[in-house]
């Protein structure tokens, strides 16, 4: 079994656990928020429901990402589906955070008086449930799971805020603490969402992966004595972890076939040292005219 297949199976298992945990707790949260008369908990339940939908999208995108691998019209299969999911989930998280701010800011001026004891109980359960699901997703690889982890991180931090707020409400009647903490956490999450949206858009635009040093790879290729130039050089990523490289390499006319074979092998092995990169290298002799495909 390949390492990539192992990663996919592990990702799916962890996402499924996080999905089921989040869904079950969302139901508990709605009931608890209703009986605690807590608008904050009910608002968070609505947000968790959005997270459940996002996790569902994430699970199915990961599951079917390797599909159509044998389809000639999908030469990369559906391996970019997790990237699309990561982008959509980031948008959902962005909208959800704005929704929370919209509903939380008025509470600064008209604080509610919820059942603090029940809030503490729900907050502890929420922290345990979301924290455990977050730890499961931390083991995953890929931008999609990273964004999903951000969803759960927001929920986990949110429950810490609710717990702290509930203690202040219980012992000091400081009702304003809860909305203040929620606003601070939401702003922090929004900052991270913007970064993830930028990463997704850069991958969609096929920008070279940030983890790959393209200059060093070019210098490495040009460092071989029989290499004259490197043309039509491209590096991009399918979804943030699987990287692709293609290049045309001009070599001296005097190079022997056996030396040429060793050169290509050395290039591919050397490029692998820079990251998980699948390379396609076309070699042309110095006297060949590559016309318009070497640009």
C-alpha positions in Angstrom: 0.0 0.0 0.0 1.5 3.4 -1.1 2.1 6.2 1.4 -0.4 8.4 -0.4 -3.1 5.7 0.0 -2.3 5.4 3.7 -2.6 9.2 4.1 -6.0 9.2 2.3 -7.4 6.4 4.5 -6.1 8.1 7.6 -7.5 11.5 6.5 -11.0 9.9 5.8 -11.1 8.1 9.2 -10.2 11.2 11.1 -12.6 13.5 9.2 -15.4 10.9 9.8 -14.8 10.9 13.5 -14.7 14.7 13.6 -17.9 14.9 11.5 -19.9 12.5 13.7 -18.6 14.2 16.9 -19.5 17.6 15.6 -23.0 16.6 14.5 -23.9 14.8 17.7 -22.7 17.7 19.8 -24.5 20.3 17.6 -27.8 18.6 18.6 -26.8 18.6 22.3 -25.8 22.2 22.0 -29.1 23.3 20.5 -31.0 21.6 23.4 -28.6 23.0 26.0 -28.7 26.5 24.6 -32.5 26.5 24.6 -32.8 25.4 28.3 -30.0 27.6 29.4 -31.7 30.6 27.7 -28.3 31.4 26.2 -28.2 33.2 22.8 -24.4 32.7 22.7 -24.7 28.9 22.9 -27.6 28.8 20.3 -25.5 31.1 18.0 -22.6 28.8 18.4 -24.8 25.8 17.7 -25.8 27.4 14.4 -22.1 27.9 13.6 -21.4 24.3 14.6 -24.2 23.2 12.2 -22.3 25.1 9.4 -19.2 23.3 10.5 -21.0 19.9 10.2 -22.0 20.8 6.7 -18.4 21.9 5.9 -17.0 18.7 7.4 -19.4 16.6 5.3 -18.2 18.4 2.2 -14.6 17.8 3.3 -15.2 14.1 3.9 -16.8 13.5 0.5 -14.2 15.6 -1.4 -11.4 13.6 0.3 -13.2 10.3 -0.4 -13.7 10.9 -4.1 -10.5 12.9 -4.7 -8.7 9.9 -6.3 -11.8 9.0 -8.4 -11.8 9.0 -12.2 -8.0 8.2 -12.1 -8.6 6.1 -15.2 -10.7 8.6 -17.0 -8.9 10.2 -20.0 -10.8 13.4 -19.5 -9.6 13.7 -15.9 -5.9 13.0 -16.2 -5.3 14.0 -12.6 -8.3 12.3 -11.3 -10.3 14.4 -8.9 -7.2 15.2 -6.7 -8.0 19.0 -6.8 -11.4 18.4 -5.2 -10.0 18.8 -1.6 -8.6 22.2 -2.8 -12.1 23.3 -3.9 -13.5 22.0 -0.7 -10.9 24.0 1.3 -11.8 27.2 -0.6 -15.6 26.7 -0.1 -15.1 25.8 3.6 -13.0 29.0 4.1 -15.8 31.0 2.6 -18.4 29.3 4.9 -16.2 30.0 7.9 -15.8 33.6 6.8 -19.5 34.1 6.4 -20.1 32.3 9.7 -17.7 34.5 11.6 -19.3 37.6 10.2 -22.7 36.2 11.3 -21.3 35.7 14.8 -20.0 39.2 15.0 -23.3 40.6 13.7 -25.2 38.8 16.5 -22.6 39.3 19.2 -21.9 43.0 19.0 -25.5 44.0 20.1 -24.9 41.9 23.2 -22.3 44.4 24.3 -25.1 46.9 24.8 -27.9 44.5 26.0 -26.2 41.6 27.8 -28.5 38.6 28.4 -28.8 36.8 31.7 -28.5 33.1 30.9 -28.3 30.1 33.2 -24.6 30.2 34.0 -24.5 26.8 35.6 -25.9 25.1 32.5 -23.6 27.2 30.4 -20.6 25.8 32.3 -21.8 22.2 31.8 -22.4 22.7 28.0 -19.1 24.5 27.6 -17.1 21.7 29.3 -18.7 19.1 27.0 -18.2 21.3 24.0 -14.5 21.9 24.8 -14.0 18.1 25.2 -15.9 17.2 22.1 -14.4 19.8 19.7 -10.9 19.5 21.2 -10.9 15.7 20.7 -12.1 16.1 17.1 -9.4 18.8 16.5 -6.7 16.5 17.7 -7.9 13.8 15.3 -7.7 16.3 12.3 -4.2 17.5 13.4 -2.9 14.1 12.2 -4.1 14.8 8.7 -2.2 16.3 5.8 -3.4 18.7 3.1 -4.9 22.1 3.0 -8.5 20.8 3.2 -7.9 19.2 6.6 -6.0 22.3 7.7 -9.1 24.5 7.0 -11.3 21.9 8.7 -8.9 22.0 11.7 -9.4 25.8 11.7 -13.2 25.3 12.0 -12.7 23.1 15.0 -10.1 25.4 16.5 -12.6 28.2 16.4 -15.1 26.0 18.1 -12.7 24.8 20.8 -11.5 28.4 21.6 -15.1 29.5 21.5 -16.0 27.0 24.2 -13.1 28.2 26.4 -14.5 31.7 26.0 -18.0 30.5 26.9 -16.6 28.7 29.9 -14.7 31.7 31.2 -17.6 33.9 30.5 -19.9 31.6 32.3 -17.7 31.7 35.4 -17.7 35.5 35.4 -21.5 35.5 35.0 -21.9 32.9 37.7 -19.7 34.7 40.4 -19.6 38.3 39.3 -22.6 38.9 37.1 -20.3 40.4 34.4 -22.5 39.6 31.4 -20.4 41.6 29.0 -17.4 39.3 29.3 -18.9 36.6 27.1 -19.5 38.8 23.9 -16.1 40.5 24.4 -14.2 37.1 24.4 -16.3 35.9 21.4 -15.5 38.9 19.4 -11.7 38.6 20.1 -11.7 34.9 19.1 -13.7 35.6 15.9 -11.3 38.3 14.8 -8.4 35.9 15.4 -10.2 33.2 13.3 -11.0 35.7 10.5 -7.3 36.6 10.3 -6.4 32.9 9.7 -9.3 32.4 7.3 -7.9 35.2 5.1 -4.5 33.5 5.0 -6.1 30.2 4.0 -8.2 31.9 1.3 -5.0 33.4 -0.1 -3.3 30.0 -0.1 -6.3 28.4 -1.9 -6.4 31.1 -4.5 -2.6 30.9 -5.1 -3.0 27.2 -5.7 -5.9 27.7 -8.1 -3.7 30.2 -10.0 -1.0 27.5 -10.0 1.6 29.5 -8.1 4.7 27.5 -7.2 4.2 25.9 -3.7 5.6 28.0 -0.9 7.4 25.0 0.5 9.3 24.5 -2.7 12.4 26.7 -3.6 12.1 27.0 -7.4 15.4 28.9 -7.7 17.4 26.2 -5.9 15.8 23.5 -8.2 16.7 25.5 -11.3 20.3 25.9 -10.0 20.4 22.2 -9.2 19.4 21.3 -12.8 21.7 23.8 -14.4 24.6 22.5 -12.3 25.0 19.3 -14.3 27.9 19.6 -16.7 26.0 18.4 -19.8 23.0 20.7 -19.3 23.1 23.9 -21.4 19.8 25.5 -20.5 16.4 24.8 -18.9 13.3 25.9 -20.8 9.5 25.7 -20.3 10.1 25.2 -16.5 6.9 24.9 -14.4 6.1 23.9 -10.8 2.6 23.8 -9.5 0.6 21.8 -6.9 -2.6 19.8 -7.2 -4.0 20.6 -3.7 -1.1 21.7 -1.6 0.8 18.4 -1.0 1.1 16.8 -4.4 3.5 18.9 -6.5 4.1 18.7 -10.3 7.2 19.8 -12.2 7.7 19.9 -16.0 10.7 21.2 -17.9 12.6 21.0 -21.2 16.3 20.6 -20.8 18.9 21.3 -23.5 22.0 19.1 -23.5 25.1 18.9 -25.5 25.0 17.0 -28.8 28.0 15.0 -27.8 26.3 13.3 -24.8 26.1 9.5 -25.1 22.7 7.7 -24.7 23.9 5.9 -21.5 25.0 9.2 -20.0 21.7 10.8 -21.0 19.8 8.0 -19.2 21.9 8.5 -16.1 21.4 12.3 -16.3 17.6 12.0 -16.3 17.7 9.5 -13.4 19.9 11.8 -11.4 17.7 14.8 -12.1 14.5 13.0 -11.0 16.2 11.6 -7.8 17.7 15.0 -7.0 14.4 16.9 -7.5 12.7 14.5 -5.1 15.0 15.8 -2.4 13.4 19.2 -2.6 9.9 17.8 -1.8 7.2 15.5 -2.9 7.5 16.4 -6.6 6.4 14.4 -9.6 8.7 15.5 -12.4 8.3 15.2 -16.2 11.5 16.1 -18.0 11.9 16.3 -21.7 15.5 16.3 -22.9 16.5 17.9 -26.3 19.9 18.1 -28.0 21.6 21.4 -28.5 21.1 21.3 -32.3 17.4 20.6 -32.1 14.9 23.3 -32.8 12.1 23.1 -30.2 10.1 25.8 -31.9 7.5 27.4 -29.8 7.2 24.8 -27.0 10.3 25.9 -25.2 9.1 29.1 -23.6 
